[in-house]
Each structure stands twice: as C-alpha cells, then as structure tokens.
Amino acid sequence: MGRAFEFRKGRKMKRWDRMSKDFTRIGKEIVMAVKESGPNPDTNSRLRTAIQNAKGVNMPKDRVDAAIKRASSREEKDYQEVVYEGYAPHGVAIVVETATDNPTRTVANVRMYFNRGNGALGTAGSSDFTFTRKGVFKLAAEGLDLEELELELIDAGAEDVYADQDEDEHGNVKDLIVVETAFADFGQMQKALDEKGLAVLSSQLQRVPNATVHLEGDQLEEVMNLIEKFEDDDDVQAVYHTLG
C-alpha cells in the first residue's frame, strides 16, 4: 500500500509540476505577444494563440488577464527568445528554445546541462537541420470524425491528421486529434479552424525530427535525464530531440 501511495503521489506531483511549467511558459508567451503587438487579441494573432493555449492547459482567466496587464506596464521585463543547439550522448540531437531576461545566465545553464549530461552545446545550425518546423494543432476529439476532418482541412494545408491522447493535471485521459501543417501554412490552418468553430486546445510551431535514434537501458536513461534538466529550467520554453 505504501509503495502504491508513493507512486500515485509521485505521478500527481509530476502533473502539477507540468501544469506550473505550462503556466510559466504561456505567461511569457503572453508578455512577449503584448509587447510585440499590443494587448488586443482581436488585432494580435500571437496573443490570440497564447490565450487559446492558456485555455488548453486550464490556466485561470484571472492569471491570463494579469499577464496581459503586467505586460502592458513599462516596468515588466523584456524576454529575449534564444535557441540553443547541441547533442546529447549517443548521437541524439537537441534543440532548446528559451525566453529569458538574462541570456548570460541562460546560456551558462544550458552549457552546464550539456556538459554534466555528457553532451555538447553546439553552434547555430549544428543540430537544427535534423528537424523540420511544422504547425501542430491539438483539437478535442469529441464529436469529430477523423477521416472527414482530414478531407475538410486538406485545402488549408493539413499534411497529417491523426488521433492521440493526453493526460490533464488530474490524471484524466482525453482524446485528441492532432493536425500538422507546413511552417508556412500555420496561419492559414489557424484561420480555417477558427472559421469551423472547432475546439482548438493548443496551436504551436514545433520542431519535428526528420529521423529518430532508438536507445534502451542505461543509454536511454542518460539522455532522458539530460532532457529533464532542460525541461525543469524556468528559462526553457520547449525542448526538441531526436530520441525515438
């Protein structure tokens, strides 16, 4: 009973940690969007996307409103978006997207994680070529027919439409439909989904690996430990890797 309780407690803590991380990440997205194009989501597509993503992770409306208000203040810090590239051990490519108010601190931490994890921080272009940037949209699957939706979205640039699942902070599994587009078709797909009134849970530009590396045992654990170090850093917005 004790071990089962500790396992459930551990999973719950991980879910809450992920939720906290999501709130921090989206809060930064809101701040950067407002500073870039103002606080009105009707005229600021980046802010509109950030608010949509906030709803997808159940971020409270008052926290969203507070982030928008905070971003409109001159006292609010500016975040720089910096991308770092490198390799984990065993040939796994890694790209780390950050949003930071202190790039000196961030690059020092990123370099430390690579070094301690037996990896190596590279220069621009050293690993990003192993990924393709795509638009990735996650929709609530309820009431949708996968094949019909795929046919409807082809003209808007859908390259792949498939079923998936996700787990919320309470441990509930929800069915999703994922739509992938080319980088250039992101805005067109976003508009098409809005016009259809579909429940979009998140919309992001992601780096999708062109090929993956399969690892097992100690090698897999070593790479996963490095990836988790990046994901736990408050300056990190997203981590992409070629681990299959």
Residue, then its C-alpha position, 0 to 999 in steps of 0.5 A: m500500500g505504501r509503495a502504491f501511495e508513493f507512486r500515485k503521489g509521485r505521478k500527481m506531483k509530476r502533473w502539477d509540476r507540468m501544469s506550473k511549467d505550462f503556466t510559466r511558459i504561456g505567461k511569457e508567451i503572453v508578455m512577449a505577444v503584448k509587447e510585440s503587438g499590443p494587448n488586443p487579441d482581436t488585432n494580435s494573432r500571437l496573443r490570440t494563440a497564447i490565450q487559446n493555449a492558456k485555455g488548453v492547459n486550464m490556466p485561470k482567466d484571472r492569471v491570463d488577464a494579469a499577464i496581459k496587464r503586467a505586460s502592458s506596464r513599462e516596468e515588466k521585463d523584456y524576454q529575449e527568445v534564444v535557441y540553443e543547439g547541441y547533442a546529447p550522448h549517443g548521437v541524439a540531437i537537441v534543440v532548446e528554445t528559451a525566453t529569458d531576461n538574462p541570456t548570460r545566465t541562460v546560456a551558462n545553464v544550458r552549457m552546464y546541462f550539456n556538459r554534466g549530461n555528457g553532451a555538447l552545446g553546439t553552434a547555430g545550425s549544428s543540430d537544427f537541420t535534423f528537424t523540420r518546423k511544422g504547425v501542430f494543432k491539438l483539437a478535442a476529439e469529441g464529436l469529430d470524425l477523423e477521416e472527414l476532418e482530414l478531407e475538410l482541412i486538406d485545402a488549408g494545408a493539413e499534411d497529417v491528421y491523426a488521433d492521440q491522447d493526453e493526460d490533464e493535471h488530474g490524471n484524466v485521459k482525453d482524446l485528441i486529434v492532432v493536425e500538422t501543417a507546413f511552417a508556412d501554412f500555420g496561419q492559414m490552418q489557424k484561420a480555417l479552424d477558427e472559421k469551423g468553430l472547432a475546439v482548438l486546445s493548443s496551436q504551436l510551431q514545433r520542431v519535428p525530427n526528420a529521423t529518430v535514434h532508438l536507445e534502451g537501458d542505461q543509454l536511454e536513461e542518460v539522455m532522458n535525464l539530460i532532457e529533464k534538466f532542460e525541461d525543469d529550467d524556468d528559462v526553457q520554453a520547449v525542448y526538441h530531440t531526436l530520441g525515438 
